Amino acid sequence: MKFKTIMLAEDAYQILKEAKRSPRESFSSVVRRGSWDEPAETMGELYDRLIVEFGPGKSEVTDEELELSRRMHAERKRPS
C-alpha cells in the first residue's frame, strides 16, 4: 500500500479526528466513508443517504431534525 503525506488546517484535522468511530480507526477509513455532498442521481441513492443520516426504519423527519441536518451541512461547506 502506498502512503501520502498531506497537510491540513487545524480545524480540518479536528473534524477528521472527531469523525473517527474509535481510536483505532484510521484516517484513511474516515475519508473513505466521508460524504462529499455530491447530488444524488437516483431516488434509490437519495433514500440510501437518508438512511445513513437519519437511521433505518424512519418514516418521517421532524422539523428539528431537518434544520439540524441543514446546519450541519452548511457548516461543512463554510470556507475557513
PyMOL commands that place a pseudoatom at each C-alpha (Angstrom):
pseudoatom trace, name=CA, resn=MET, resi=1, chain=A, elem=C, hetatm=0, pos=[0.000, 0.000, 0.000]
pseudoatom trace, name=CA, resn=LYS, resi=2, chain=A, elem=C, hetatm=0, pos=[1.300, 3.444, -0.885]
pseudoatom trace, name=CA, resn=PHE, resi=3, chain=A, elem=C, hetatm=0, pos=[1.077, 6.348, 1.538]
pseudoatom trace, name=CA, resn=LYS, resi=4, chain=A, elem=C, hetatm=0, pos=[0.926, 10.107, 1.001]
pseudoatom trace, name=CA, resn=THR, resi=5, chain=A, elem=C, hetatm=0, pos=[1.674, 12.862, 3.472]
pseudoatom trace, name=CA, resn=ILE, resi=6, chain=A, elem=C, hetatm=0, pos=[-0.840, 15.699, 3.438]
pseudoatom trace, name=CA, resn=MET, resi=7, chain=A, elem=C, hetatm=0, pos=[-1.176, 18.984, 5.305]
pseudoatom trace, name=CA, resn=LEU, resi=8, chain=A, elem=C, hetatm=0, pos=[-4.454, 20.011, 6.910]
pseudoatom trace, name=CA, resn=ALA, resi=9, chain=A, elem=C, hetatm=0, pos=[-5.564, 23.169, 8.636]
pseudoatom trace, name=CA, resn=GLU, resi=10, chain=A, elem=C, hetatm=0, pos=[-6.099, 22.619, 12.361]
pseudoatom trace, name=CA, resn=ASP, resi=11, chain=A, elem=C, hetatm=0, pos=[-9.893, 22.865, 12.055]
pseudoatom trace, name=CA, resn=ALA, resi=12, chain=A, elem=C, hetatm=0, pos=[-9.943, 20.302, 9.226]
pseudoatom trace, name=CA, resn=TYR, resi=13, chain=A, elem=C, hetatm=0, pos=[-7.818, 17.940, 11.322]
pseudoatom trace, name=CA, resn=GLN, resi=14, chain=A, elem=C, hetatm=0, pos=[-10.237, 18.303, 14.261]
pseudoatom trace, name=CA, resn=ILE, resi=15, chain=A, elem=C, hetatm=0, pos=[-13.202, 17.481, 12.008]
pseudoatom trace, name=CA, resn=LEU, resi=16, chain=A, elem=C, hetatm=0, pos=[-11.426, 14.380, 10.746]
pseudoatom trace, name=CA, resn=LYS, resi=17, chain=A, elem=C, hetatm=0, pos=[-10.372, 13.352, 14.254]
pseudoatom trace, name=CA, resn=GLU, resi=18, chain=A, elem=C, hetatm=0, pos=[-13.917, 13.748, 15.617]
pseudoatom trace, name=CA, resn=ALA, resi=19, chain=A, elem=C, hetatm=0, pos=[-15.299, 11.660, 12.750]
pseudoatom trace, name=CA, resn=LYS, resi=20, chain=A, elem=C, hetatm=0, pos=[-13.302, 8.615, 13.871]
pseudoatom trace, name=CA, resn=ARG, resi=21, chain=A, elem=C, hetatm=0, pos=[-15.584, 5.914, 15.243]
pseudoatom trace, name=CA, resn=SER, resi=22, chain=A, elem=C, hetatm=0, pos=[-12.871, 4.544, 17.511]
pseudoatom trace, name=CA, resn=PRO, resi=23, chain=A, elem=C, hetatm=0, pos=[-9.304, 5.435, 18.478]
pseudoatom trace, name=CA, resn=ARG, resi=24, chain=A, elem=C, hetatm=0, pos=[-8.092, 2.539, 16.322]
pseudoatom trace, name=CA, resn=GLU, resi=25, chain=A, elem=C, hetatm=0, pos=[-9.883, 3.673, 13.156]
pseudoatom trace, name=CA, resn=SER, resi=26, chain=A, elem=C, hetatm=0, pos=[-7.507, 5.107, 10.580]
pseudoatom trace, name=CA, resn=PHE, resi=27, chain=A, elem=C, hetatm=0, pos=[-7.941, 8.493, 8.961]
pseudoatom trace, name=CA, resn=SER, resi=28, chain=A, elem=C, hetatm=0, pos=[-7.982, 6.633, 5.621]
pseudoatom trace, name=CA, resn=SER, resi=29, chain=A, elem=C, hetatm=0, pos=[-11.121, 4.787, 6.754]
pseudoatom trace, name=CA, resn=VAL, resi=30, chain=A, elem=C, hetatm=0, pos=[-12.755, 8.030, 7.844]
pseudoatom trace, name=CA, resn=VAL, resi=31, chain=A, elem=C, hetatm=0, pos=[-12.053, 9.639, 4.464]
pseudoatom trace, name=CA, resn=ARG, resi=32, chain=A, elem=C, hetatm=0, pos=[-13.304, 6.561, 2.569]
pseudoatom trace, name=CA, resn=ARG, resi=33, chain=A, elem=C, hetatm=0, pos=[-16.694, 6.747, 4.274]
pseudoatom trace, name=CA, resn=GLY, resi=34, chain=A, elem=C, hetatm=0, pos=[-16.840, 10.530, 4.009]
pseudoatom trace, name=CA, resn=SER, resi=35, chain=A, elem=C, hetatm=0, pos=[-19.705, 12.345, 2.335]
pseudoatom trace, name=CA, resn=TRP, resi=36, chain=A, elem=C, hetatm=0, pos=[-18.716, 14.982, -0.173]
pseudoatom trace, name=CA, resn=ASP, resi=37, chain=A, elem=C, hetatm=0, pos=[-22.188, 16.398, -0.806]
pseudoatom trace, name=CA, resn=GLU, resi=38, chain=A, elem=C, hetatm=0, pos=[-22.416, 15.132, -4.378]
pseudoatom trace, name=CA, resn=PRO, resi=39, chain=A, elem=C, hetatm=0, pos=[-26.013, 15.316, -5.619]
pseudoatom trace, name=CA, resn=ALA, resi=40, chain=A, elem=C, hetatm=0, pos=[-27.928, 12.046, -5.638]
pseudoatom trace, name=CA, resn=GLU, resi=41, chain=A, elem=C, hetatm=0, pos=[-28.532, 10.788, -9.163]
pseudoatom trace, name=CA, resn=THR, resi=42, chain=A, elem=C, hetatm=0, pos=[-31.412, 8.434, -8.380]
pseudoatom trace, name=CA, resn=MET, resi=43, chain=A, elem=C, hetatm=0, pos=[-34.177, 8.230, -5.783]
pseudoatom trace, name=CA, resn=GLY, resi=44, chain=A, elem=C, hetatm=0, pos=[-32.608, 4.994, -4.530]
pseudoatom trace, name=CA, resn=GLU, resi=45, chain=A, elem=C, hetatm=0, pos=[-29.323, 6.797, -3.887]
pseudoatom trace, name=CA, resn=LEU, resi=46, chain=A, elem=C, hetatm=0, pos=[-31.155, 9.613, -2.117]
pseudoatom trace, name=CA, resn=TYR, resi=47, chain=A, elem=C, hetatm=0, pos=[-33.027, 7.078, 0.023]
pseudoatom trace, name=CA, resn=ASP, resi=48, chain=A, elem=C, hetatm=0, pos=[-29.747, 5.374, 0.979]
pseudoatom trace, name=CA, resn=ARG, resi=49, chain=A, elem=C, hetatm=0, pos=[-28.297, 8.729, 2.062]
pseudoatom trace, name=CA, resn=LEU, resi=50, chain=A, elem=C, hetatm=0, pos=[-31.357, 9.475, 4.196]
pseudoatom trace, name=CA, resn=ILE, resi=51, chain=A, elem=C, hetatm=0, pos=[-30.982, 6.117, 5.952]
pseudoatom trace, name=CA, resn=VAL, resi=52, chain=A, elem=C, hetatm=0, pos=[-27.344, 6.927, 6.724]
pseudoatom trace, name=CA, resn=GLU, resi=53, chain=A, elem=C, hetatm=0, pos=[-28.259, 10.363, 8.055]
pseudoatom trace, name=CA, resn=PHE, resi=54, chain=A, elem=C, hetatm=0, pos=[-31.452, 9.579, 9.991]
pseudoatom trace, name=CA, resn=GLY, resi=55, chain=A, elem=C, hetatm=0, pos=[-31.330, 5.816, 10.598]
pseudoatom trace, name=CA, resn=PRO, resi=56, chain=A, elem=C, hetatm=0, pos=[-33.250, 2.830, 9.214]
pseudoatom trace, name=CA, resn=GLY, resi=57, chain=A, elem=C, hetatm=0, pos=[-36.994, 2.497, 9.649]
pseudoatom trace, name=CA, resn=LYS, resi=58, chain=A, elem=C, hetatm=0, pos=[-37.591, 6.230, 9.889]
pseudoatom trace, name=CA, resn=SER, resi=59, chain=A, elem=C, hetatm=0, pos=[-40.772, 7.178, 8.057]
pseudoatom trace, name=CA, resn=GLU, resi=60, chain=A, elem=C, hetatm=0, pos=[-40.694, 10.922, 8.643]
pseudoatom trace, name=CA, resn=VAL, resi=61, chain=A, elem=C, hetatm=0, pos=[-38.235, 13.601, 9.648]
pseudoatom trace, name=CA, resn=THR, resi=62, chain=A, elem=C, hetatm=0, pos=[-39.118, 16.241, 12.229]
pseudoatom trace, name=CA, resn=ASP, resi=63, chain=A, elem=C, hetatm=0, pos=[-38.615, 19.928, 11.530]
pseudoatom trace, name=CA, resn=GLU, resi=64, chain=A, elem=C, hetatm=0, pos=[-35.882, 19.957, 14.188]
pseudoatom trace, name=CA, resn=GLU, resi=65, chain=A, elem=C, hetatm=0, pos=[-34.005, 17.077, 12.521]
pseudoatom trace, name=CA, resn=LEU, resi=66, chain=A, elem=C, hetatm=0, pos=[-34.253, 18.729, 9.131]
pseudoatom trace, name=CA, resn=GLU, resi=67, chain=A, elem=C, hetatm=0, pos=[-32.960, 22.039, 10.499]
pseudoatom trace, name=CA, resn=LEU, resi=68, chain=A, elem=C, hetatm=0, pos=[-30.100, 20.284, 12.304]
pseudoatom trace, name=CA, resn=SER, resi=69, chain=A, elem=C, hetatm=0, pos=[-29.151, 18.476, 9.101]
pseudoatom trace, name=CA, resn=ARG, resi=70, chain=A, elem=C, hetatm=0, pos=[-29.195, 21.743, 7.131]
pseudoatom trace, name=CA, resn=ARG, resi=71, chain=A, elem=C, hetatm=0, pos=[-26.993, 23.474, 9.724]
pseudoatom trace, name=CA, resn=MET, resi=72, chain=A, elem=C, hetatm=0, pos=[-24.510, 20.595, 9.798]
pseudoatom trace, name=CA, resn=HIS, resi=73, chain=A, elem=C, hetatm=0, pos=[-24.215, 20.574, 6.001]
pseudoatom trace, name=CA, resn=ALA, resi=74, chain=A, elem=C, hetatm=0, pos=[-23.863, 24.371, 5.876]
pseudoatom trace, name=CA, resn=GLU, resi=75, chain=A, elem=C, hetatm=0, pos=[-21.059, 24.266, 8.459]
pseudoatom trace, name=CA, resn=ARG, resi=76, chain=A, elem=C, hetatm=0, pos=[-19.191, 21.621, 6.459]
pseudoatom trace, name=CA, resn=LYS, resi=77, chain=A, elem=C, hetatm=0, pos=[-19.410, 23.787, 3.330]
pseudoatom trace, name=CA, resn=ARG, resi=78, chain=A, elem=C, hetatm=0, pos=[-18.339, 27.009, 5.082]
pseudoatom trace, name=CA, resn=PRO, resi=79, chain=A, elem=C, hetatm=0, pos=[-14.833, 28.085, 3.967]
pseudoatom trace, name=CA, resn=SER, resi=80, chain=A, elem=C, hetatm=0, pos=[-12.231, 28.527, 6.711]
for i in range(1, 80): cmd.bond("trace and resi %d" % i, "trace and resi %d" % (i + 1))
show_as sticks, trace
zoom trace
